[in-house]
Amino acid sequence: MAGMVTAIVMVQAERQRVQETAEALAGVPGVREVYSVTGEWDIVAILKIARYEDLDDVVTGHLRKVEGIARTQTMLAFRTYNEALLDQGFGVGLDESQER
């Protein structure tokens, strides 16, 4: 994955179309992960693309054509921190009795 560009796209979906919009986003080339989330945004999509120049093709050419999207906001990641350490962070604060 060296040299890959990571973009995080937050999506507000039409109220009744969150699930189908998320499923459609998951099929877009370059989209690696899609999450439904709480808060102001309904969906977060993680994109991994080979070159910064490809971002416009993915966002404009593919994402904006997905039906059910009301609004998006795209952020580019500057740096990726060790993914193994990030995974461990989700267990912080849980003792063993809560993990089961």
N, CA, C and O atoms as CSV, one atom per row, in Angstrom:
chain,resi,resn,atom,element,x,y,z
A,1,MET,N,N,0.816,-1.201,0.000
A,1,MET,CA,C,0.000,0.000,0.000
A,1,MET,C,C,0.858,1.262,0.000
A,1,MET,O,O,0.328,2.371,0.079
A,2,ALA,N,N,2.159,1.105,-0.086
A,2,ALA,CA,C,3.016,2.281,-0.092
A,2,ALA,C,C,2.615,3.194,-1.231
A,2,ALA,O,O,2.380,2.745,-2.352
A,3,GLY,N,N,2.539,4.490,-0.930
A,3,GLY,CA,C,2.212,5.444,-1.959
A,3,GLY,C,C,0.726,5.601,-2.230
A,3,GLY,O,O,0.337,6.423,-3.060
A,4,MET,N,N,-0.104,4.839,-1.556
A,4,MET,CA,C,-1.543,4.969,-1.773
A,4,MET,C,C,-2.046,6.262,-1.134
A,4,MET,O,O,-1.533,6.699,-0.104
A,5,VAL,N,N,-3.046,6.859,-1.753
A,5,VAL,CA,C,-3.709,8.044,-1.215
A,5,VAL,C,C,-4.963,7.565,-0.496
A,5,VAL,O,O,-5.744,6.789,-1.046
A,6,THR,N,N,-5.150,8.027,0.728
A,6,THR,CA,C,-6.343,7.674,1.498
A,6,THR,C,C,-7.248,8.895,1.599
A,6,THR,O,O,-6.809,9.983,1.973
A,7,ALA,N,N,-8.506,8.699,1.263
A,7,ALA,CA,C,-9.500,9.757,1.408
A,7,ALA,C,C,-10.642,9.224,2.257
A,7,ALA,O,O,-11.017,8.056,2.158
A,8,ILE,N,N,-11.184,10.093,3.087
A,8,ILE,CA,C,-12.331,9.757,3.930
A,8,ILE,C,C,-13.488,10.608,3.426
A,8,ILE,O,O,-13.407,11.837,3.409
A,9,VAL,N,N,-14.559,9.951,3.020
A,9,VAL,CA,C,-15.718,10.674,2.492
A,9,VAL,C,C,-16.890,10.479,3.442
A,9,VAL,O,O,-17.335,9.356,3.678
A,10,MET,N,N,-17.383,11.587,3.982
A,10,MET,CA,C,-18.561,11.560,4.825
A,10,MET,C,C,-19.763,11.839,3.953
A,10,MET,O,O,-19.726,12.718,3.092
A,11,VAL,N,N,-20.833,11.089,4.178
A,11,VAL,CA,C,-21.997,11.150,3.305
A,11,VAL,C,C,-23.260,11.349,4.129
A,11,VAL,O,O,-23.491,10.642,5.110
A,12,GLN,N,N,-24.078,12.321,3.721
A,12,GLN,CA,C,-25.446,12.393,4.219
A,12,GLN,C,C,-26.305,11.755,3.152
A,12,GLN,O,O,-26.257,12.146,1.986
A,13,ALA,N,N,-27.085,10.777,3.549
A,13,ALA,CA,C,-27.945,10.052,2.609
A,13,ALA,C,C,-29.392,10.480,2.808
A,13,ALA,O,O,-29.771,10.977,3.869
A,14,GLU,N,N,-30.188,10.276,1.769
A,14,GLU,CA,C,-31.621,10.497,1.906
A,14,GLU,C,C,-32.138,9.552,2.984
A,14,GLU,O,O,-31.711,8.400,3.068
A,15,ARG,N,N,-33.039,10.037,3.790
A,15,ARG,CA,C,-33.459,9.354,5.017
A,15,ARG,C,C,-33.798,7.876,4.840
A,15,ARG,O,O,-33.368,7.050,5.645
A,16,GLN,N,N,-34.548,7.530,3.821
A,16,GLN,CA,C,-35.000,6.148,3.658
A,16,GLN,C,C,-34.022,5.296,2.842
A,16,GLN,O,O,-34.315,4.136,2.549
A,17,ARG,N,N,-32.866,5.855,2.475
A,17,ARG,CA,C,-31.992,5.150,1.542
A,17,ARG,C,C,-30.596,4.908,2.089
A,17,ARG,O,O,-29.679,4.658,1.308
A,18,VAL,N,N,-30.399,4.973,3.388
A,18,VAL,CA,C,-29.053,4.840,3.952
A,18,VAL,C,C,-28.441,3.488,3.599
A,18,VAL,O,O,-27.305,3.430,3.130
A,19,GLN,N,N,-29.178,2.404,3.819
A,19,GLN,CA,C,-28.611,1.081,3.579
A,19,GLN,C,C,-28.267,0.862,2.107
A,19,GLN,O,O,-27.167,0.408,1.790
A,20,GLU,N,N,-29.190,1.179,1.213
A,20,GLU,CA,C,-28.907,0.941,-0.208
A,20,GLU,C,C,-27.814,1.872,-0.712
A,20,GLU,O,O,-27.042,1.493,-1.593
A,21,THR,N,N,-27.734,3.083,-0.168
A,21,THR,CA,C,-26.662,4.001,-0.556
A,21,THR,C,C,-25.318,3.468,-0.093
A,21,THR,O,O,-24.344,3.504,-0.845
A,22,ALA,N,N,-25.254,2.969,1.143
A,22,ALA,CA,C,-24.006,2.397,1.667
A,22,ALA,C,C,-23.574,1.194,0.833
A,22,ALA,O,O,-22.392,1.035,0.527
A,23,GLU,N,N,-24.536,0.351,0.469
A,23,GLU,CA,C,-24.208,-0.831,-0.342
A,23,GLU,C,C,-23.697,-0.419,-1.720
A,23,GLU,O,O,-22.769,-1.033,-2.246
A,24,ALA,N,N,-24.300,0.621,-2.310
A,24,ALA,CA,C,-23.848,1.105,-3.607
A,24,ALA,C,C,-22.441,1.689,-3.508
A,24,ALA,O,O,-21.613,1.469,-4.391
A,25,LEU,N,N,-22.168,2.433,-2.433
A,25,LEU,CA,C,-20.833,3.003,-2.236
A,25,LEU,C,C,-19.773,1.903,-2.119
A,25,LEU,O,O,-18.653,2.054,-2.606
A,26,ALA,N,N,-20.139,0.806,-1.470
A,26,ALA,CA,C,-19.184,-0.291,-1.277
A,26,ALA,C,C,-18.739,-0.891,-2.605
A,26,ALA,O,O,-17.678,-1.511,-2.681
A,27,GLY,N,N,-19.543,-0.712,-3.651
A,27,GLY,CA,C,-19.196,-1.255,-4.954
A,27,GLY,C,C,-18.416,-0.307,-5.847
A,27,GLY,O,O,-18.075,-0.666,-6.974
A,28,VAL,N,N,-18.128,0.890,-5.371
A,28,VAL,CA,C,-17.409,1.875,-6.180
A,28,VAL,C,C,-15.916,1.539,-6.192
A,28,VAL,O,O,-15.343,1.262,-5.139
A,29,PRO,N,N,-15.280,1.558,-7.364
A,29,PRO,CA,C,-13.837,1.292,-7.425
A,29,PRO,C,C,-13.059,2.254,-6.525
A,29,PRO,O,O,-13.307,3.460,-6.537
A,30,GLY,N,N,-12.131,1.723,-5.757
A,30,GLY,CA,C,-11.330,2.546,-4.853
A,30,GLY,C,C,-11.883,2.625,-3.448
A,30,GLY,O,O,-11.166,3.017,-2.528
A,31,VAL,N,N,-13.148,2.260,-3.255
A,31,VAL,CA,C,-13.736,2.292,-1.910
A,31,VAL,C,C,-13.367,0.990,-1.210
A,31,VAL,O,O,-13.703,-0.096,-1.683
A,32,ARG,N,N,-12.671,1.108,-0.074
A,32,ARG,CA,C,-12.212,-0.068,0.654
A,32,ARG,C,C,-13.128,-0.458,1.798
A,32,ARG,O,O,-13.322,-1.642,2.075
A,33,GLU,N,N,-13.695,0.552,2.468
A,33,GLU,CA,C,-14.554,0.279,3.625
A,33,GLU,C,C,-15.695,1.285,3.619
A,33,GLU,O,O,-15.531,2.433,3.207
A,34,VAL,N,N,-16.859,0.829,4.088
A,34,VAL,CA,C,-18.021,1.710,4.214
A,34,VAL,C,C,-18.651,1.414,5.572
A,34,VAL,O,O,-18.863,0.257,5.932
A,35,TYR,N,N,-18.946,2.473,6.316
A,35,TYR,CA,C,-19.554,2.334,7.641
A,35,TYR,C,C,-20.812,3.186,7.711
A,35,TYR,O,O,-20.830,4.307,7.203
A,36,SER,N,N,-21.861,2.665,8.335
A,36,SER,CA,C,-22.969,3.532,8.732
A,36,SER,C,C,-22.594,4.049,10.119
A,36,SER,O,O,-22.090,3.296,10.953
A,37,VAL,N,N,-22.841,5.334,10.361
A,37,VAL,CA,C,-22.366,5.965,11.594
A,37,VAL,C,C,-23.451,6.830,12.224
A,37,VAL,O,O,-24.451,7.167,11.592
A,38,THR,N,N,-23.226,7.173,13.471
A,38,THR,CA,C,-24.131,8.082,14.176
A,38,THR,C,C,-23.679,9.515,13.940
A,38,THR,O,O,-22.565,9.758,13.477
A,39,GLY,N,N,-24.544,10.451,14.260
A,39,GLY,CA,C,-24.166,11.855,14.191
A,39,GLY,C,C,-24.695,12.541,12.947
A,39,GLY,O,O,-25.665,12.091,12.337
A,40,GLU,N,N,-24.042,13.642,12.578
A,40,GLU,CA,C,-24.482,14.478,11.459
A,40,GLU,C,C,-24.429,13.732,10.135
A,40,GLU,O,O,-25.268,13.956,9.263
A,41,TRP,N,N,-23.461,12.858,9.980
A,41,TRP,CA,C,-23.280,12.096,8.746
A,41,TRP,C,C,-23.883,10.719,8.910
A,41,TRP,O,O,-23.943,10.197,10.023
A,42,ASP,N,N,-24.329,10.123,7.821
A,42,ASP,CA,C,-24.952,8.801,7.866
A,42,ASP,C,C,-23.985,7.685,7.514
A,42,ASP,O,O,-24.090,6.574,8.033
A,43,ILE,N,N,-23.035,7.986,6.625
A,43,ILE,CA,C,-22.135,6.970,6.076
A,43,ILE,C,C,-20.732,7.561,5.999
A,43,ILE,O,O,-20.563,8.742,5.694
A,44,VAL,N,N,-19.733,6.737,6.277
A,44,VAL,CA,C,-18.338,7.111,6.047
A,44,VAL,C,C,-17.742,6.068,5.119
A,44,VAL,O,O,-17.848,4.867,5.368
A,45,ALA,N,N,-17.110,6.537,4.042
A,45,ALA,CA,C,-16.439,5.646,3.095
A,45,ALA,C,C,-14.944,5.937,3.124
A,45,ALA,O,O,-14.526,7.093,3.072
A,46,ILE,N,N,-14.147,4.884,3.209
A,46,ILE,CA,C,-12.690,5.007,3.187
A,46,ILE,C,C,-12.224,4.615,1.794
A,46,ILE,O,O,-12.470,3.498,1.337
A,47,LEU,N,N,-11.551,5.540,1.123
A,47,LEU,CA,C,-11.045,5.293,-0.225
A,47,LEU,C,C,-9.537,5.121,-0.188
A,47,LEU,O,O,-8.847,5.834,0.540
A,48,LYS,N,N,-9.030,4.194,-0.956
A,48,LYS,CA,C,-7.589,4.010,-1.158
A,48,LYS,C,C,-7.376,4.039,-2.663
A,48,LYS,O,O,-7.875,3.175,-3.386
A,49,ILE,N,N,-6.646,5.019,-3.125
A,49,ILE,CA,C,-6.423,5.155,-4.561
A,49,ILE,C,C,-4.924,5.293,-4.831
A,49,ILE,O,O,-4.160,5.725,-3.967
A,50,ALA,N,N,-4.525,4.922,-6.033
A,50,ALA,CA,C,-3.102,4.889,-6.363
A,50,ALA,C,C,-2.497,6.283,-6.456
A,50,ALA,O,O,-1.365,6.498,-6.022
A,51,ARG,N,N,-3.239,7.226,-7.014
A,51,ARG,CA,C,-2.687,8.559,-7.234
A,51,ARG,C,C,-3.699,9.624,-6.847
A,51,ARG,O,O,-4.907,9.441,-7.002
A,52,TYR,N,N,-3.190,10.735,-6.345
A,52,TYR,CA,C,-4.058,11.856,-5.993
A,52,TYR,C,C,-4.938,12.256,-7.176
A,52,TYR,O,O,-6.106,12.603,-7.001
A,53,GLU,N,N,-4.369,12.205,-8.381
A,53,GLU,CA,C,-5.097,12.616,-9.584
A,53,GLU,C,C,-6.329,11.751,-9.828
A,53,GLU,O,O,-7.263,12.188,-10.501
A,54,ASP,N,N,-6.347,10.519,-9.288
A,54,ASP,CA,C,-7.481,9.623,-9.482
A,54,ASP,C,C,-8.672,9.983,-8.581
A,54,ASP,O,O,-9.783,9.493,-8.788
A,55,LEU,N,N,-8.434,10.834,-7.594
A,55,LEU,CA,C,-9.495,11.167,-6.641
A,55,LEU,C,C,-10.691,11.793,-7.333
A,55,LEU,O,O,-11.831,11.453,-7.016
A,56,ASP,N,N,-10.457,12.697,-8.269
A,56,ASP,CA,C,-11.561,13.343,-8.967
A,56,ASP,C,C,-12.392,12.323,-9.732
A,56,ASP,O,O,-13.619,12.417,-9.761
A,57,ASP,N,N,-11.724,11.339,-10.357
A,57,ASP,CA,C,-12.459,10.310,-11.092
A,57,ASP,C,C,-13.374,9.517,-10.166
A,57,ASP,O,O,-14.516,9.216,-10.512
A,58,VAL,N,N,-12.859,9.186,-8.991
A,58,VAL,CA,C,-13.646,8.377,-8.056
A,58,VAL,C,C,-14.783,9.205,-7.461
A,58,VAL,O,O,-15.937,8.774,-7.469
A,59,VAL,N,N,-14.461,10.391,-6.946
A,59,VAL,CA,C,-15.476,11.197,-6.259
A,59,VAL,C,C,-16.486,11.773,-7.245
A,59,VAL,O,O,-17.692,11.632,-7.047
A,60,THR,N,N,-16.009,12.417,-8.297
A,60,THR,CA,C,-16.917,13.045,-9.254
A,60,THR,C,C,-17.524,12.022,-10.193
A,60,THR,O,O,-18.722,12.055,-10.474
A,61,GLY,N,N,-16.695,11.119,-10.673
A,61,GLY,CA,C,-17.150,10.176,-11.679
A,61,GLY,C,C,-18.012,9.058,-11.144
A,61,GLY,O,O,-18.872,8.546,-11.860
A,62,HIS,N,N,-17.801,8.664,-9.890
A,62,HIS,CA,C,-18.521,7.517,-9.342
A,62,HIS,C,C,-19.407,7.874,-8.147
A,62,HIS,O,O,-20.610,7.611,-8.161
A,63,LEU,N,N,-18.813,8.471,-7.119
A,63,LEU,CA,C,-19.576,8.711,-5.889
A,63,LEU,C,C,-20.772,9.625,-6.122
A,63,LEU,O,O,-21.860,9.364,-5.608
A,64,ARG,N,N,-20.584,10.682,-6.883
A,64,ARG,CA,C,-21.681,11.644,-7.068
A,64,ARG,C,C,-22.814,11.076,-7.902
A,64,ARG,O,O,-23.903,11.648,-7.944
A,65,LYS,N,N,-22.567,9.952,-8.565
A,65,LYS,CA,C,-23.623,9.319,-9.365
A,65,LYS,C,C,-24.428,8.303,-8.561
A,65,LYS,O,O,-25.436,7.788,-9.045
A,66,VAL,N,N,-23.987,8.010,-7.334
A,66,VAL,CA,C,-24.713,7.056,-6.495
A,66,VAL,C,C,-26.003,7.707,-6.028
A,66,VAL,O,O,-25.982,8.782,-5.429
A,67,GLU,N,N,-27.116,7.062,-6.298
A,67,GLU,CA,C,-28.409,7.602,-5.896
A,67,GLU,C,C,-28.557,7.534,-4.386
A,67,GLU,O,O,-28.080,6.597,-3.745
A,68,GLY,N,N,-29.217,8.527,-3.829
A,68,GLY,CA,C,-29.470,8.543,-2.395
A,68,GLY,C,C,-28.527,9.445,-1.624
A,68,GLY,O,O,-28.736,9.675,-0.433
A,69,ILE,N,N,-27.481,9.968,-2.282
A,69,ILE,CA,C,-26.546,10.856,-1.590
A,69,ILE,C,C,-27.097,12.278,-1.635
A,69,ILE,O,O,-27.377,12.815,-2.707
A,70,ALA,N,N,-27.250,12.882,-0.450
A,70,ALA,CA,C,-27.714,14.258,-0.370
A,70,ALA,C,C,-26.539,15.232,-0.322
A,70,ALA,O,O,-26.617,16.325,-0.884
A,71,ARG,N,N,-25.426,14.834,0.360
A,71,ARG,CA,C,-24.293,15.742,0.554
A,71,ARG,C,C,-23.077,14.928,0.925
A,71,ARG,O,O,-23.197,13.892,1.580
A,72,THR,N,N,-21.901,15.386,0.514
A,72,THR,CA,C,-20.654,14.714,0.907
A,72,THR,C,C,-19.641,15.736,1.387
A,72,THR,O,O,-19.732,16.924,1.078
A,73,GLN,N,N,-18.679,15.249,2.145
A,73,GLN,CA,C,-17.501,16.036,2.505
A,73,GLN,C,C,-16.325,15.079,2.428
A,73,GLN,O,O,-16.360,13.998,3.016
A,74,THR,N,N,-15.280,15.473,1.704
A,74,THR,CA,C,-14.128,14.607,1.510
A,74,THR,C,C,-12.918,15.182,2.221
A,74,THR,O,O,-12.633,16.375,2.123
A,75,MET,N,N,-12.206,14.316,2.942
A,75,MET,CA,C,-10.968,14.691,3.614
A,75,MET,C,C,-9.860,13.784,3.103
A,75,MET,O,O,-10.078,12.591,2.891
A,76,LEU,N,N,-8.671,14.346,2.905
A,76,LEU,CA,C,-7.508,13.549,2.536
A,76,LEU,C,C,-6.684,13.285,3.790
A,76,LEU,O,O,-6.487,14.180,4.612
A,77,ALA,N,N,-6.210,12.061,3.928
A,77,ALA,CA,C,-5.365,11.709,5.062
A,77,ALA,C,C,-3.932,12.128,4.767
A,77,ALA,O,O,-3.417,11.847,3.685
A,78,PHE,N,N,-3.282,12.798,5.717
A,78,PHE,CA,C,-1.877,13.159,5.582
A,78,PHE,C,C,-0.969,11.977,5.882
A,78,PHE,O,O,0.001,11.723,5.169
A,79,ARG,N,N,-1.299,11.261,6.944
A,79,ARG,CA,C,-0.403,10.227,7.446
A,79,ARG,C,C,-1.240,9.100,8.016
A,79,ARG,O,O,-2.283,9.329,8.629
A,80,THR,N,N,-0.771,7.881,7.807
A,80,THR,CA,C,-1.410,6.715,8.408
A,80,THR,C,C,-0.547,6.258,9.567
A,80,THR,O,O,0.658,6.061,9.407
A,81,TYR,N,N,-1.141,6.092,10.707
A,81,TYR,CA,C,-0.416,5.572,11.857
A,81,TYR,C,C,-0.569,4.063,11.859
A,81,TYR,O,O,-1.467,3.536,11.203
A,82,ASN,N,N,0.260,3.381,12.558
A,82,ASN,CA,C,0.306,1.921,12.564
A,82,ASN,C,C,-1.083,1.335,12.771
A,82,ASN,O,O,-1.696,1.522,13.822
A,83,GLU,N,N,-1.577,0.620,11.756
A,83,GLU,CA,C,-2.943,0.096,11.821
A,83,GLU,C,C,-3.116,-0.928,12.935
A,83,GLU,O,O,-4.194,-1.022,13.522
A,84,ALA,N,N,-2.071,-1.698,13.234
A,84,ALA,CA,C,-2.165,-2.674,14.325
A,84,ALA,C,C,-2.398,-1.952,15.656
A,84,ALA,O,O,-3.174,-2.419,16.490
A,85,LEU,N,N,-1.731,-0.826,15.851
A,85,LEU,CA,C,-1.930,-0.054,17.082
A,85,LEU,C,C,-3.323,0.557,17.124
A,85,LEU,O,O,-3.943,0.620,18.186
A,86,LEU,N,N,-3.819,1.010,15.968
A,86,LEU,CA,C,-5.170,1.567,15.938
A,86,LEU,C,C,-6.201,0.517,16.317
A,86,LEU,O,O,-7.142,0.809,17.055
A,87,ASP,N,N,-6.031,-0.708,15.818
A,87,ASP,CA,C,-6.957,-1.792,16.151
A,87,ASP,C,C,-6.972,-2.050,17.652
A,87,ASP,O,O,-8.031,-2.309,18.223
A,88,GLN,N,N,-5.813,-1.982,18.296
A,88,GLN,CA,C,-5.736,-2.211,19.739
A,88,GLN,C,C,-6.497,-1.129,20.501
A,88,GLN,O,O,-7.024,-1.388,21.583
A,89,GLY,N,N,-6.558,0.074,19.948
A,89,GLY,CA,C,-7.207,1.184,20.625
A,89,GLY,C,C,-8.677,0.952,20.896
A,89,GLY,O,O,-9.229,1.531,21.832
A,90,PHE,N,N,-9.328,0.111,20.093
A,90,PHE,CA,C,-10.744,-0.133,20.308
A,90,PHE,C,C,-11.002,-0.920,21.576
A,90,PHE,O,O,-12.129,-0.925,22.073
A,91,GLY,N,N,-9.986,-1.588,22.116
A,91,GLY,CA,C,-10.153,-2.348,23.342
A,91,GLY,C,C,-9.803,-1.559,24.586
A,91,GLY,O,O,-9.983,-2.062,25.695
A,92,VAL,N,N,-9.310,-0.343,24.442
A,92,VAL,CA,C,-8.900,0.460,25.584
A,92,VAL,C,C,-10.092,0.713,26.495
A,92,VAL,O,O,-11.171,1.088,26.036
A,93,GLY,N,N,-9.887,0.505,27.774
A,93,GLY,CA,C,-10.940,0.773,28.732
A,93,GLY,C,C,-11.845,-0.411,29.003
A,93,GLY,O,O,-12.682,-0.344,29.903
A,94,LEU,N,N,-11.703,-1.487,28.257
A,94,LEU,CA,C,-12.502,-2.683,28.500
A,94,LEU,C,C,-11.688,-3.653,29.339
A,94,LEU,O,O,-10.537,-3.954,29.023
A,95,ASP,N,N,-12.297,-4.135,30.408
A,95,ASP,CA,C,-11.596,-5.207,31.110
A,95,ASP,C,C,-12.069,-6.541,30.525
A,95,ASP,O,O,-12.994,-6.575,29.714
A,96,GLU,N,N,-11.445,-7.613,30.933
A,96,GLU,CA,C,-11.730,-8.903,30.297
A,96,GLU,C,C,-13.182,-9.325,30.438
A,96,GLU,O,O,-13.710,-9.987,29.544
A,97,SER,N,N,-13.845,-8.968,31.527
A,97,SER,CA,C,-15.228,-9.394,31.719
A,97,SER,C,C,-16.152,-8.704,30.710
A,97,SER,O,O,-17.184,-9.266,30.345
A,98,GLN,N,N,-15.800,-7.497,30.255
A,98,GLN,CA,C,-16.632,-6.782,29.287
A,98,GLN,C,C,-16.404,-7.267,27.865
A,98,GLN,O,O,-17.265,-7.082,27.005
A,99,GLU,N,N,-15.258,-7.884,27.605
A,99,GLU,CA,C,-14.944,-8.310,26.252
A,99,GLU,C,C,-15.720,-9.551,25.844
A,99,GLU,O,O,-15.833,-9.829,24.650
A,100,ARG,N,N,-16.256,-10.300,26.787
A,100,ARG,CA,C,-16.944,-11.556,26.461
A,100,ARG,C,C,-18.382,-11.347,26.162
A,100,ARG,O,O,-19.098,-12.306,25.870
